[in-house]
């Protein structure tokens, strides 16, 4: 588990780049998740 965004965001299109590591810096399996809220 890892937090990618931990601050409040304004409305609009957002994207996040992630280095595929967990909160301890260890590599994890990559799965693509797309969300519409």
N, CA, C, O and CB atoms as a CASP TS submission, in Angstrom:
PFRMAT TS
TARGET T0000
AUTHOR 0000-0000-0000
METHOD Language model
MODEL 1
PARENT N/A
ATOM      1  N   UNK     1       0.852  -1.174   0.000  1.00  0.00           N
ATOM      2  CA  UNK     1       0.000   0.000   0.000  1.00  0.00           C
ATOM      3  C   UNK     1       0.890   1.226   0.000  1.00  0.00           C
ATOM      4  O   UNK     1       1.938   1.251   0.645  1.00  0.00           O
ATOM      5  CB  UNK     1      -0.965   0.004   1.218  1.00  0.00           C
ATOM      6  N   UNK     2       0.458   2.246  -0.735  1.00  0.00           N
ATOM      7  CA  UNK     2       1.205   3.488  -0.771  1.00  0.00           C
ATOM      8  C   UNK     2       0.229   4.630  -1.023  1.00  0.00           C
ATOM      9  O   UNK     2      -0.742   4.457  -1.760  1.00  0.00           O
ATOM     10  CB  UNK     2       2.315   3.445  -1.859  1.00  0.00           C
ATOM     11  N   UNK     3       0.465   5.778  -0.433  1.00  0.00           N
ATOM     12  CA  UNK     3      -0.335   6.972  -0.697  1.00  0.00           C
ATOM     13  C   UNK     3       0.269   7.704  -1.879  1.00  0.00           C
ATOM     14  O   UNK     3       1.459   8.017  -1.880  1.00  0.00           O
ATOM     15  CB  UNK     3      -0.405   7.898   0.553  1.00  0.00           C
ATOM     16  N   UNK     4      -0.545   7.977  -2.882  1.00  0.00           N
ATOM     17  CA  UNK     4      -0.049   8.696  -4.050  1.00  0.00           C
ATOM     18  C   UNK     4      -0.339  10.185  -3.951  1.00  0.00           C
ATOM     19  O   UNK     4       0.466  11.002  -4.398  1.00  0.00           O
ATOM     20  CB  UNK     4      -0.666   8.132  -5.319  1.00  0.00           C
ATOM     21  N   UNK     5      -1.469  10.547  -3.376  1.00  0.00           N
ATOM     22  CA  UNK     5      -1.839  11.948  -3.177  1.00  0.00           C
ATOM     23  C   UNK     5      -2.429  12.055  -1.781  1.00  0.00           C
ATOM     24  O   UNK     5      -3.403  11.371  -1.464  1.00  0.00           O
ATOM     25  CB  UNK     5      -2.857  12.453  -4.277  1.00  0.00           C
ATOM     26  N   UNK     6      -1.851  12.905  -0.949  1.00  0.00           N
ATOM     27  CA  UNK     6      -2.343  13.030   0.425  1.00  0.00           C
ATOM     28  C   UNK     6      -2.795  14.449   0.758  1.00  0.00           C
ATOM     29  O   UNK     6      -2.922  14.805   1.930  1.00  0.00           O
ATOM     30  CB  UNK     6      -1.265  12.601   1.400  1.00  0.00           C
ATOM     31  N   UNK     7      -3.036  15.253  -0.265  1.00  0.00           N
ATOM     32  CA  UNK     7      -3.519  16.608  -0.031  1.00  0.00           C
ATOM     33  C   UNK     7      -4.840  16.813  -0.761  1.00  0.00           C
ATOM     34  O   UNK     7      -5.152  16.102  -1.717  1.00  0.00           O
ATOM     35  CB  UNK     7      -2.474  17.654  -0.488  1.00  0.00           C
ATOM     36  N   UNK     8      -5.611  17.791  -0.299  1.00  0.00           N
ATOM     37  CA  UNK     8      -6.882  18.088  -0.942  1.00  0.00           C
ATOM     38  C   UNK     8      -6.610  18.673  -2.321  1.00  0.00           C
ATOM     39  O   UNK     8      -5.684  19.466  -2.491  1.00  0.00           O
ATOM     40  CB  UNK     8      -7.731  19.063  -0.081  1.00  0.00           C
ATOM     41  N   UNK     9      -7.412  18.285  -3.301  1.00  0.00           N
ATOM     42  CA  UNK     9      -7.222  18.722  -4.678  1.00  0.00           C
ATOM     43  C   UNK     9      -8.430  19.513  -5.159  1.00  0.00           C
ATOM     44  O   UNK     9      -9.562  19.242  -4.758  1.00  0.00           O
ATOM     45  CB  UNK     9      -6.974  17.521  -5.594  1.00  0.00           C
ATOM     46  N   UNK    10      -8.180  20.490  -6.020  1.00  0.00           N
ATOM     47  CA  UNK    10      -9.278  21.223  -6.640  1.00  0.00           C
ATOM     48  C   UNK    10      -9.888  20.362  -7.745  1.00  0.00           C
ATOM     49  O   UNK    10      -9.291  19.376  -8.178  1.00  0.00           O
ATOM     50  CB  UNK    10      -8.790  22.592  -7.206  1.00  0.00           C
ATOM     51  N   UNK    11     -11.071  20.742  -8.190  1.00  0.00           N
ATOM     52  CA  UNK    11     -11.748  19.998  -9.250  1.00  0.00           C
ATOM     53  C   UNK    11     -10.950  20.078 -10.543  1.00  0.00           C
ATOM     54  O   UNK    11     -10.242  21.055 -10.789  1.00  0.00           O
ATOM     55  CB  UNK    11     -13.174  20.535  -9.467  1.00  0.00           C
ATOM     56  N   UNK    12     -11.069  19.044 -11.363  1.00  0.00           N
ATOM     57  CA  UNK    12     -10.418  19.052 -12.668  1.00  0.00           C
ATOM     58  C   UNK    12      -9.663  17.768 -12.933  1.00  0.00           C
ATOM     59  O   UNK    12      -9.561  16.902 -12.064  1.00  0.00           O
ATOM     60  CB  UNK    12      -9.478  20.223 -12.775  1.00  0.00           C
ATOM     61  N   UNK    13      -9.136  17.651 -14.140  1.00  0.00           N
ATOM     62  CA  UNK    13      -8.397  16.464 -14.556  1.00  0.00           C
ATOM     63  C   UNK    13      -7.093  16.375 -13.775  1.00  0.00           C
ATOM     64  O   UNK    13      -6.379  17.368 -13.639  1.00  0.00           O
ATOM     65  CB  UNK    13      -8.121  16.490 -16.077  1.00  0.00           C
ATOM     66  N   UNK    14      -6.786  15.209 -13.272  1.00  0.00           N
ATOM     67  CA  UNK    14      -5.550  14.987 -12.512  1.00  0.00           C
ATOM     68  C   UNK    14      -4.856  13.737 -13.023  1.00  0.00           C
ATOM     69  O   UNK    14      -5.506  12.835 -13.552  1.00  0.00           O
ATOM     70  CB  UNK    14      -5.844  14.862 -10.993  1.00  0.00           C
ATOM     71  N   UNK    15      -3.567  13.679 -12.871  1.00  0.00           N
ATOM     72  CA  UNK    15      -2.810  12.461 -13.165  1.00  0.00           C
ATOM     73  C   UNK    15      -1.713  12.324 -12.116  1.00  0.00           C
ATOM     74  O   UNK    15      -1.277  13.306 -11.515  1.00  0.00           O
ATOM     75  CB  UNK    15      -2.205  12.494 -14.617  1.00  0.00           C
ATOM     76  N   UNK    16      -1.276  11.080 -11.911  1.00  0.00           N
ATOM     77  CA  UNK    16      -0.265  10.788 -10.902  1.00  0.00           C
ATOM     78  C   UNK    16       0.750   9.835 -11.499  1.00  0.00           C
ATOM     79  O   UNK    16       0.375   8.854 -12.142  1.00  0.00           O
ATOM     80  CB  UNK    16      -0.900  10.188  -9.618  1.00  0.00           C
ATOM     81  N   UNK    17       2.025  10.109 -11.297  1.00  0.00           N
ATOM     82  CA  UNK    17       3.083   9.179 -11.692  1.00  0.00           C
ATOM     83  C   UNK    17       3.515   8.415 -10.449  1.00  0.00           C
ATOM     84  O   UNK    17       3.696   9.000  -9.381  1.00  0.00           O
ATOM     85  CB  UNK    17       4.298   9.929 -12.351  1.00  0.00           C
ATOM     86  N   UNK    18       3.678   7.103 -10.597  1.00  0.00           N
ATOM     87  CA  UNK    18       4.006   6.240  -9.470  1.00  0.00           C
ATOM     88  C   UNK    18       5.148   5.334  -9.874  1.00  0.00           C
ATOM     89  O   UNK    18       5.150   4.809 -10.987  1.00  0.00           O
ATOM     90  CB  UNK    18       2.777   5.413  -9.013  1.00  0.00           C
ATOM     91  N   UNK    19       6.121   5.138  -8.998  1.00  0.00           N
ATOM     92  CA  UNK    19       7.303   4.323  -9.304  1.00  0.00           C
ATOM     93  C   UNK    19       7.126   2.843  -8.977  1.00  0.00           C
ATOM     94  O   UNK    19       8.105   2.098  -8.942  1.00  0.00           O
ATOM     95  CB  UNK    19       8.489   4.853  -8.550  1.00  0.00           C
ATOM     96  N   UNK    20       5.891   2.410  -8.738  1.00  0.00           N
ATOM     97  CA  UNK    20       5.552   0.995  -8.485  1.00  0.00           C
ATOM     98  C   UNK    20       6.240   0.430  -7.242  1.00  0.00           C
ATOM     99  O   UNK    20       6.661  -0.726  -7.222  1.00  0.00           O
ATOM    100  CB  UNK    20       5.929   0.150  -9.691  1.00  0.00           C
ATOM    101  N   UNK    21       6.346   1.275  -6.198  1.00  0.00           N
ATOM    102  CA  UNK    21       6.886   0.804  -4.925  1.00  0.00           C
ATOM    103  C   UNK    21       5.836   1.001  -3.835  1.00  0.00           C
ATOM    104  O   UNK    21       4.951   1.847  -3.957  1.00  0.00           O
ATOM    105  CB  UNK    21       8.204   1.552  -4.565  1.00  0.00           C
ATOM    106  N   UNK    22       5.946   0.204  -2.763  1.00  0.00           N
ATOM    107  CA  UNK    22       5.042   0.367  -1.631  1.00  0.00           C
ATOM    108  C   UNK    22       5.586   1.449  -0.702  1.00  0.00           C
ATOM    109  O   UNK    22       6.572   2.109  -1.029  1.00  0.00           O
ATOM    110  CB  UNK    22       4.859  -0.974  -0.868  1.00  0.00           C
ATOM    111  N   UNK    23       4.954   1.629   0.442  1.00  0.00           N
ATOM    112  CA  UNK    23       5.374   2.680   1.374  1.00  0.00           C
ATOM    113  C   UNK    23       6.733   2.419   2.012  1.00  0.00           C
ATOM    114  O   UNK    23       7.289   3.300   2.669  1.00  0.00           O
ATOM    115  CB  UNK    23       4.345   2.835   2.455  1.00  0.00           C
ATOM    116  N   UNK    24       7.276   1.208   1.821  1.00  0.00           N
ATOM    117  CA  UNK    24       8.613   0.874   2.317  1.00  0.00           C
ATOM    118  C   UNK    24       9.668   0.944   1.217  1.00  0.00           C
ATOM    119  O   UNK    24      10.837   0.646   1.458  1.00  0.00           O
ATOM    120  CB  UNK    24       8.609  -0.517   2.932  1.00  0.00           C
ATOM    121  N   UNK    25       9.257   1.341   0.001  1.00  0.00           N
ATOM    122  CA  UNK    25      10.190   1.440  -1.110  1.00  0.00           C
ATOM    123  C   UNK    25      10.435   0.134  -1.841  1.00  0.00           C
ATOM    124  O   UNK    25      11.309   0.059  -2.705  1.00  0.00           O
ATOM    125  CB  UNK    25      11.476   1.962  -0.622  1.00  0.00           C
ATOM    126  N   UNK    26       9.669  -0.899  -1.502  1.00  0.00           N
ATOM    127  CA  UNK    26       9.839  -2.201  -2.158  1.00  0.00           C
ATOM    128  C   UNK    26       8.967  -2.274  -3.410  1.00  0.00           C
ATOM    129  O   UNK    26       7.831  -1.799  -3.394  1.00  0.00           O
ATOM    130  CB  UNK    26       9.485  -3.358  -1.185  1.00  0.00           C
ATOM    131  N   UNK    27       9.480  -2.862  -4.495  1.00  0.00           N
ATOM    132  CA  UNK    27       8.696  -2.977  -5.728  1.00  0.00           C
ATOM    133  C   UNK    27       7.452  -3.844  -5.532  1.00  0.00           C
ATOM    134  O   UNK    27       7.474  -4.831  -4.796  1.00  0.00           O
ATOM    135  CB  UNK    27       9.559  -3.557  -6.848  1.00  0.00           C
ATOM    136  N   UNK    28       6.378  -3.459  -6.198  1.00  0.00           N
ATOM    137  CA  UNK    28       5.126  -4.219  -6.154  1.00  0.00           C
ATOM    138  C   UNK    28       4.646  -4.476  -7.577  1.00  0.00           C
ATOM    139  O   UNK    28       5.103  -3.833  -8.521  1.00  0.00           O
ATOM    140  CB  UNK    28       4.039  -3.461  -5.334  1.00  0.00           C
ATOM    141  N   UNK    29       3.725  -5.417  -7.722  1.00  0.00           N
ATOM    142  CA  UNK    29       3.124  -5.684  -9.024  1.00  0.00           C
ATOM    143  C   UNK    29       2.322  -4.468  -9.455  1.00  0.00           C
ATOM    144  O   UNK    29       1.663  -3.825  -8.637  1.00  0.00           O
ATOM    145  CB  UNK    29       2.229  -6.950  -8.980  1.00  0.00           C
ATOM    146  N   UNK    30       2.380  -4.163 -10.725  1.00  0.00           N
ATOM    147  CA  UNK    30       1.676  -3.000 -11.256  1.00  0.00           C
ATOM    148  C   UNK    30       0.344  -3.440 -11.845  1.00  0.00           C
ATOM    149  O   UNK    30       0.285  -4.375 -12.644  1.00  0.00           O
ATOM    150  CB  UNK    30       2.532  -2.272 -12.322  1.00  0.00           C
ATOM    151  N   UNK    31      -0.715  -2.765 -11.449  1.00  0.00           N
ATOM    152  CA  UNK    31      -2.055  -2.975 -11.990  1.00  0.00           C
ATOM    153  C   UNK    31      -2.586  -1.611 -12.395  1.00  0.00           C
ATOM    154  O   UNK    31      -2.443  -0.645 -11.645  1.00  0.00           O
ATOM    155  CB  UNK    31      -3.008  -3.682 -10.948  1.00  0.00           C
ATOM    156  N   UNK    32      -3.191  -1.518 -13.557  1.00  0.00           N
ATOM    157  CA  UNK    32      -3.746  -0.247 -14.017  1.00  0.00           C
ATOM    158  C   UNK    32      -5.171  -0.123 -13.496  1.00  0.00           C
ATOM    159  O   UNK    32      -6.011  -0.991 -13.735  1.00  0.00           O
ATOM    160  CB  UNK    32      -3.709  -0.142 -15.575  1.00  0.00           C
ATOM    161  N   UNK    33      -5.429   0.968 -12.783  1.00  0.00           N
ATOM    162  CA  UNK    33      -6.771   1.257 -12.263  1.00  0.00           C
ATOM    163  C   UNK    33      -7.204   2.615 -12.787  1.00  0.00           C
ATOM    164  O   UNK    33      -6.475   3.597 -12.653  1.00  0.00           O
ATOM    165  CB  UNK    33      -6.800   1.228 -10.696  1.00  0.00           C
ATOM    166  N   UNK    34      -8.375   2.672 -13.377  1.00  0.00           N
ATOM    167  CA  UNK    34      -8.936   3.935 -13.854  1.00  0.00           C
ATOM    168  C   UNK    34     -10.195   4.225 -13.054  1.00  0.00           C
ATOM    169  O   UNK    34     -11.049   3.353 -12.892  1.00  0.00           O
ATOM    170  CB  UNK    34      -9.244   3.884 -15.389  1.00  0.00           C
ATOM    171  N   UNK    35     -10.309   5.442 -12.555  1.00  0.00           N
ATOM    172  CA  UNK    35     -11.455   5.816 -11.734  1.00  0.00           C
ATOM    173  C   UNK    35     -12.132   7.044 -12.309  1.00  0.00           C
ATOM    174  O   UNK    35     -11.468   7.960 -12.796  1.00  0.00           O
ATOM    175  CB  UNK    35     -11.026   6.073 -10.284  1.00  0.00           C
ATOM    176  N   UNK    36     -13.435   7.062 -12.254  1.00  0.00           N
ATOM    177  CA  UNK    36     -14.219   8.243 -12.570  1.00  0.00           C
ATOM    178  C   UNK    36     -15.082   8.537 -11.356  1.00  0.00           C
ATOM    179  O   UNK    36     -15.857   7.692 -10.909  1.00  0.00           O
ATOM    180  CB  UNK    36     -15.088   8.040 -13.865  1.00  0.00           C
ATOM    181  N   UNK    37     -14.941   9.736 -10.834  1.00  0.00           N
ATOM    182  CA  UNK    37     -15.711  10.110  -9.640  1.00  0.00           C
ATOM    183  C   UNK    37     -16.639  11.253  -9.995  1.00  0.00           C
ATOM    184  O   UNK    37     -17.385  11.731  -9.140  1.00  0.00           O
ATOM    185  CB  UNK    37     -14.775  10.508  -8.459  1.00  0.00           C
TER
END
